[in-house]
Amino acid sequence: MQAFRKFLPMFDRVLVERLAAETVTKGGIMIPEKSQAKVLQATVVAVGPGSSNKDGKVTPVCVKVGDKVLLPEYGGTKVILEDKDYFLFRDGDILGKYVD
């Protein structure tokens, strides 16, 4: 069973897994770890039910599991589940969603 399936984010939180950093350029040159850019793309692995508005109605999260999203450069809470790094973001902190 996947580790993130045992974890359900609360309210409007979204659990994402960042995509791996590029380690080789298109020309085949190895990029040192310190020079690798921070990866701002991630895959959504779990979503909370949404947040309550003033009337008490739940506003659902804008993304769903499996969506590829663009993250802000800073922010998010690192969560380690079964030795793998995931990040928790609020739904409103996610900058955008990639569409096919």
Secondary structure by P-SEA (a helix, b strand, c coil): ccccccccccccbbbbbbccccccccccccccccccccccbbbbcccccbbbccccbbbbbccccccccccccbbbbbbbcccbbbbbbccccccccccc
